[in-house]
Amino acid sequence: MATEVEAPLAGNIWEVLVEVGASVEEDDELVIIEALKMENPVYSPCDGTVKEIRVKKGDIVEEDDVLIILE
């Protein structure tokens, strides 16, 4: 079953730390969002494999936008 990883806040994608096909564990950092001059890591909610990455460095995201899909 696929799991959508959503942005917890609005901001700019500072860095994407994973690639499609990568295995991740719960609480691994996936993406860093820059908001209000602070770096905010987004963590994996579960173990899985990165199926799709919907953002890239420099993208602007809103709260609850889907960043990554895990399988």
KATA-V24233 format. One line per field, one symbol per residue. phi: phi as a letter, one per 30 degrees, with the letter a starting at -180 (. if undefined). psi: psi as a letter, one per 20 degrees, with the letter a starting at -180 (. if undefined). burial: I if it has 16 or more other C-alpha atoms within 10 Angstrom, else O. A space follows every 10 residues. Layout:
phi->???
psi->???
burial->???
//
This chain:
phi->.dbcccddad lcddaccbbe jddbceiddc bcccbhibcb dccddadlbd caccbbejdc bceiddcbcc b
psi->pqppoqpirq aqogqpirqp iqpqqpjqpg qppppkkqpo qpqpirqapo hqpjrrpiqp qrpjqpgqpq .
burial->OOIIIIIIII IIIIIIOIOO OOOIOOOIII IIIIOOOOII IIIIIOOIII IOIOIOOOOO IOOOIIIIII O
//
